[in-house]
């Protein structure tokens, strides 16, 4: 059994890393296919995206749904357990917005897609 020194270690084990929170923020807004996620996160490699999706699925935070059609359609969505992260993700987005405003007077220069995540 894994032991933690502080509860946040358990949280970071599930959502830690550069991309998992970004993936989750996108999935709060809608179910998405792998290619759609890749377009929303152009700097992630396909290998890393696949790895992060698998880990989130293994941790029970997202579901991978395969629609039986030709070609097969695979979409990802948050599980009920994953939805329990929404308040924390909302707070992270709000903090990020404040940080951008504090450190970048013209936030449009640093936000590619605007601040739509905070309103999700």
C-alpha positions as CSV (number, residue, x, y, z in Angstrom):
1,X,0.0,0.0,0.0
2,X,1.3,3.4,-1.0
3,X,2.0,5.8,1.9
4,X,1.9,9.6,1.7
5,X,3.5,12.2,3.9
6,X,0.9,14.7,3.1
7,X,-2.5,14.3,1.2
8,X,-1.5,16.6,-1.7
9,X,1.0,13.9,-2.7
10,X,-2.0,11.6,-3.5
11,X,-3.5,14.4,-5.6
12,X,-0.3,15.1,-7.5
13,X,0.1,11.4,-8.2
14,X,-3.1,11.5,-10.2
15,X,-3.1,14.9,-11.7
16,X,0.6,15.9,-11.6
17,X,2.7,16.6,-14.6
18,X,2.6,19.2,-17.3
19,X,-0.5,17.9,-19.2
20,X,-3.0,16.1,-17.1
21,X,-4.7,19.2,-15.6
22,X,-4.8,20.8,-19.1
23,X,-6.5,17.6,-20.4
24,X,-9.0,17.6,-17.6
25,X,-9.8,21.3,-18.1
26,X,-10.7,20.6,-21.7
27,X,-12.8,17.5,-20.8
28,X,-14.8,19.6,-18.3
29,X,-16.2,21.5,-21.3
30,X,-17.0,18.5,-23.5
31,X,-16.2,14.9,-24.4
32,X,-13.3,14.9,-26.9
33,X,-11.6,12.6,-29.3
34,X,-7.8,12.2,-29.2
35,X,-7.3,14.3,-32.3
36,X,-9.4,17.1,-30.9
37,X,-7.4,17.1,-27.7
38,X,-4.2,17.2,-29.8
39,X,-5.4,20.2,-31.7
40,X,-6.2,22.0,-28.4
41,X,-2.8,21.2,-27.1
42,X,-0.4,21.6,-30.1
43,X,2.8,21.4,-28.0
44,X,2.0,17.9,-26.6
45,X,3.4,14.9,-28.5
46,X,1.0,12.1,-29.6
47,X,3.0,9.7,-27.4
48,X,2.7,11.9,-24.3
49,X,-1.0,12.5,-24.9
50,X,-1.7,8.8,-25.2
51,X,0.3,8.1,-22.1
52,X,-1.4,10.8,-20.0
53,X,-4.9,9.7,-21.2
54,X,-4.1,6.1,-20.2
55,X,-2.9,7.1,-16.8
56,X,-6.0,9.3,-16.2
57,X,-8.1,6.3,-17.3
58,X,-6.2,3.9,-15.0
59,X,-6.8,6.3,-12.1
60,X,-10.5,6.3,-12.8
61,X,-10.7,10.0,-13.6
62,X,-11.7,9.7,-17.3
63,X,-13.5,7.1,-19.4
64,X,-12.5,6.0,-22.8
65,X,-15.6,5.2,-24.8
66,X,-15.3,3.3,-28.1
67,X,-18.2,3.7,-30.4
68,X,-18.6,0.6,-32.6
69,X,-18.6,2.1,-36.1
70,X,-16.2,2.1,-39.1
71,X,-13.8,3.7,-38.5
72,X,-14.1,3.3,-34.7
73,X,-14.7,6.5,-32.8
74,X,-13.1,6.9,-29.5
75,X,-14.0,9.7,-27.1
76,X,-12.8,10.6,-23.6
77,X,-15.0,12.1,-20.9
78,X,-14.7,12.7,-17.2
79,X,-16.0,10.0,-14.8
80,X,-18.1,11.0,-11.8
81,X,-14.9,10.7,-9.9
82,X,-13.2,13.0,-12.4
83,X,-16.0,15.6,-12.0
84,X,-15.1,15.7,-8.3
85,X,-11.9,17.6,-9.4
86,X,-13.9,20.4,-11.0
87,X,-13.8,22.8,-7.9
88,X,-10.0,22.4,-7.7
89,X,-9.6,22.9,-11.5
90,X,-11.8,26.0,-11.4
91,X,-9.6,27.4,-8.6
92,X,-6.4,26.7,-10.6
93,X,-7.9,28.4,-13.7
94,X,-8.9,31.4,-11.6
95,X,-5.5,31.6,-10.0
96,X,-3.8,31.3,-13.4
97,X,-6.0,34.2,-14.7
98,X,-4.9,36.4,-11.8
99,X,-1.3,35.4,-12.3
100,X,-1.4,36.3,-15.9
101,X,-3.0,39.7,-15.2
102,X,-0.4,40.4,-12.5
103,X,2.6,39.4,-14.6
104,X,1.5,40.3,-18.1
105,X,-0.2,43.7,-18.5
106,X,-1.5,42.8,-21.9
107,X,-2.8,39.2,-21.3
108,X,-4.0,38.8,-24.9
109,X,-0.3,38.5,-25.8
110,X,0.1,35.3,-23.7
111,X,-3.3,33.7,-24.0
112,X,-3.7,31.8,-27.2
113,X,-7.4,30.8,-26.7
114,X,-8.5,33.5,-24.3
115,X,-9.7,32.7,-20.8
116,X,-12.5,30.4,-21.7
117,X,-11.4,27.7,-19.2
118,X,-12.2,29.8,-16.2
119,X,-15.8,30.0,-17.4
120,X,-16.2,26.3,-18.0
